[in-house]
Each structure stands twice: as C-alpha cells, then as structure tokens.
C-alpha cells in the first residue's frame, strides 16, 4: 500500500515524519529502500509530530519549519526534474 506522503516522496525525494506518526517506521523503511535502489531520498524526523501535525497545528514553530523545508525541497525538485513546457 502506498500512503500519500510516500507518493510525494517518490515525486520530490523528500518527506518529513514525526516520531509518533502512525506510519513512522514505514516511511523510514521506504526512504531506505529508495536509497538502496540509487534514488535520492531523505526524510526529516520531527519529535512528537503525529500524522498531519503540520496541518492540525500550523501555528507552531515546528510545523512552520517542516512546511518551509518541504517547500524548499519541492522547489529544488521542480528546478531539477520539471521542464518549462
């Protein structure tokens, strides 16, 4: 089964996950498997983040940091992999 955050990871090679996230270990395993296959992939781990923390508590500094890093990595992937067509 592919979870939405893993689909995004496939597209841009980056995700973030909380250490109390329901899919924490699955996310880390998936990143590791991508790396073993030669795919650039990384995940930032945030303490005490649960699933959708960034959306449920967007006013927190941690959620804002995670969201900003995601946007940064998306822009990097867009510049690297997407054409202007």
C-alpha positions, 0 to 999 in steps of 0.5 A: 500500500502506498500512503500519500506522503510516500507518493510525494516522496517518490515525486520530490525525494523528500518527506518529513515524519514525526516520531509518533506518526502512525506510519513512522517506521514505514516511511523510514523503511521506504526512504531506505529502500529508495536509497538502496535502489540509487534514488535520492531520498531523505526524510526529516524526523520531527519529535512528537509530530503525529500524522498531519501535525503540520496541518492540525497545528500550523501555528507552531514553530515546528510545523512552520519549519517542516512546511518551509523545508518541504517547500524548499525541497519541492522547489529544488525538485521542480528546478531539477526534474520539471521542464518549462513546457 
